[in-house]
Amino acid sequence: MTRLRKSSHSGGDSDPACVELAWAVDEVWVRDSKDPDGERLAFGQQEFAGLVVRVKCGELGL
């Protein structure tokens, strides 16, 4: 399994409110760091890149 990692912008291990990412051969996996045994989302790499653009542009109301 590819190792999931927290963002360098997170508070590290003391910050439970993070998502973790892993890059697989043709996918990007995302999971909630508060639930490491829970489900993961899997995105195609282009699909994930589009999601990142939408988040950065504020299109998702986050």
C-alpha positions in Angstrom: 0.0 0.0 0.0 1.1 3.5 -0.8 1.7 5.6 2.4 -0.8 8.3 3.1 0.7 11.6 4.2 -0.6 14.8 5.9 0.0 18.2 4.4 3.1 20.1 5.6 0.6 22.9 6.4 -1.2 20.8 9.0 -0.5 20.9 12.6 1.3 17.6 12.5 0.3 14.7 14.7 -1.3 17.0 17.2 -3.8 18.3 14.6 -6.5 15.7 14.1 -8.5 17.8 11.6 -6.6 16.9 8.5 -7.0 14.9 5.4 -4.2 12.6 4.2 -3.2 12.0 0.6 -1.3 9.3 -1.3 -0.3 9.1 -4.9 -0.7 5.7 -6.4 0.2 4.7 -10.0 -2.9 6.2 -11.6 -4.9 7.5 -8.6 -4.8 9.9 -5.7 -6.2 8.5 -2.4 -7.7 10.8 0.2 -8.8 9.8 3.8 -9.8 11.6 7.0 -6.9 11.5 9.4 -9.4 11.1 12.3 -10.5 7.8 10.9 -7.4 6.0 9.5 -9.2 2.7 9.2 -12.2 4.3 7.5 -12.9 4.5 3.8 -10.7 6.3 1.3 -11.7 8.3 -1.7 -9.9 7.5 -4.9 -9.6 10.1 -7.7 -8.0 9.9 -11.1 -5.0 12.3 -11.2 -6.7 14.7 -13.6 -9.9 14.6 -11.5 -8.0 15.4 -8.4 -6.1 18.3 -10.0 -9.5 19.7 -11.0 -10.7 19.4 -7.5 -7.7 21.3 -6.1 -8.2 24.1 -8.6 -11.9 24.4 -7.6 -11.0 24.5 -3.9 -8.3 27.1 -4.4 -10.8 29.3 -6.5 -13.4 29.1 -3.7 -15.9 27.4 -5.9 -17.0 24.8 -3.3 -17.9 27.2 -0.5 -15.3 25.8 1.9 
